[in-house]
Amino acid sequence: MVGVHSAVSVITTKRDGEELGDDQIDWVVDAFTRGEVADYQMAALAMAILCRGMNRREIARWTRAMIESGQRMDFGDLPRPTVDKHSTGGVGDKITLPLAPLVAACGVAVPQLSGRGLGHTGGTLDKLESIPGWKADVSVPRMREMLADPAIGAVVCAAGADLAPADKRLYALRDVTGTVESIPLIASSIMSKKIAEGTAALVLDVKVGSGAFMKDIDDARELARTMVELGTDAGVRTVALLTGMDTPLGRTAGNALEVAESVAVLAGGGPADVVELTVALAREMLAQAGIHDIDPAEALADGRAMDHWRAMIAAQGGDPDAPLPRAKQIEVVKAEQSGTLTRLDAMGVGLAAWRLGAGRAKQGDPVQFGAGVEMHAKPGDSVTAGQPLLTLHTNTPEAIPAALEALHGAYVIGSEPGTVPPIVLERIAL
């Protein structure tokens, strides 16, 4: 195809608002992966896509080209159905931790390729790496062993370097060229990895609200619908839930803090919102896997999910009984008046946790496993003057003033009874 196409012709086609042909898409993604198309040329194309958009056929072909830039995994011969979940990320979003072993306990294999956090949103791998000994890197043969083992049935690990390598290069480029917001590029980035992962079914948790990437529900709907279409077109049974992220999930934001909260959920306790969303997503995952006669709430209550959690952690070198890291310094934020907590802004809490050391400013930065924010009240709760509202955890006390600044205006105490915002907003399926 060299000589038939050029980067300039592909860029100008999209710049002028025209559709890219299948051969143009295949060529430019392959050439970019091989280094024939320069970063600055792909950046120009990404900006043209951001401004001009893509139709369903173009997005599907772009996604397919990114999948074909690397290896594709296949778990179709496992003795049980496979299903995965993907979240677009939020504050306190620890759902993968109790969800994967819960679904595995119901007889479904869960191959979960996850990532690390960036900015105010936490990463699943960062949370799990706070468990002593736990390793994120798992070979494909070992993944198959874990998924086939009825005592484990789930694996949460890092994606291999050969999985959609075109997306890795493009993702890094979008981050520094102002093209992150392009819905076609977001959708194809997420779905290229999920389809290449080889799962038969997928449930998407698309966050919307102040602490989410998508602030507007219409944008969240468009992203969810686009991803559902991509999965369906690729033969992966796909459904999406839009879930609220104006308020943090649960009562912790930070790596080891969220692990401890997840273990509490698996033990039959934990915050009601985390339990509600975990069970709701588990029901969707089981339905996509063709299982309708098992209640995941029962598997959570009777200890089966906890058994799978312990086996899953141990299989990746972790010690499920080891003490989790704790921060050296804490700072308590107290209520200034009595009343009802009417607002707790997810973005403010997420920024505070990030500044305390729970997150990273750029890829490769270290994180503090014990850092984060503990929330003693959530919207709708009554509070009294002087009671603890938030506890800040960090190993770097000098970060506390910046964290407190992020929390300025992030919580509101009113005199009227508060309302608890819904967690699941909509369901999107074809």
Disulfide bonds with the S-S distance in Angstrom:
none
